[in-house]
Amino acid sequence: MKIIIDAMGGDLAPREPVLGAVMAHREFGCDIVLVGQEERIRSILEKDNITLPRGITLVNATQVIEICDDPATAWRKKKDSSMTVGLKMLAAGEGDAFISAGSTGALLSAATLLVKRIPGVKRAAVAPIVPTGAGGAVLIDAGANAECTPEYMAQFALMGSFYAEKVLRRENPRVGLVNIGAEPSKGNELYKQVNALLTAAGEKGTLNFVGNTEPVELASENAPDVIVADGFTGNILLKTMEGTAKFIVHNLKSLFTTNLKTKAAYLMLKGNMGGFKKMLDSRETGGTALLGLQKPVFKAHGSSDAYAMLHAVEKAIDYANADIISAIAKDVNSLLLAQEAEQ
């Protein structure tokens, strides 16, 4: 397994992606290609007294796509950027997956045109795994497509279902459509149409649609395995969940350091608290796959440190090994046919 990493992408690049790559190589034994400004990468390794191990190679790329660059054109204007060079390598078969913590918009635009979508897939989608009362779920789309059609969202449901089955190991994953109410009549016209499409697909056995899901239900044991949304709604939901998690962890820490009694209570609960904090820590997830592309492209969080990059590599390996892309390519037409029948 060879993972290509954009060493210049993200708020903490290049130091954290580089150190995370070294950690991942040691932990998982995978080959890694670091793409970026070689002098800066070597300077980081030298400063930390790290000898470049066999299995990690450097590919020089002189340019960097900044967060302020136009996401639609940045990769064209900066042809020698770490993101553009790395994606071209992936498209040419010089690696098994690509990871970047850089601009989501630029990554999606470049990957769509360089790596290309699976035939039949209308839009690639961001699909992070988020914590729920049922042990986690795939949220799709979480920001790639702010404006969607019913067809796009129906495909998101299918791709998310494959992801949940292969990566989360959920048999016959339960698919829910995030909405303001449980009734099929709830929501705007887009969500009513999506509900109808997914209901029809469920009746045909294409996927296991359980209906509309209100966000409050995500904390229960009945939370679905796949949460379907347009990119605008999904991104707000994702960031709200991340913000709530930080709020809870911060306030728990304050609570347990109030006095000697609370500190003693913390020591008694330390083991359980560690697991709780880990569940809410976005660094454990590492990032998210861009579902719908012909090869594995993984978006790490923009603020990823070395630990988060380690887990991004782990999740990218899982995604590549699960062969979800072949499953989507094989069965995407089943949902298209269901949509045509409904129309």
Disulfide bonds with the S-S distance in Angstrom:
none
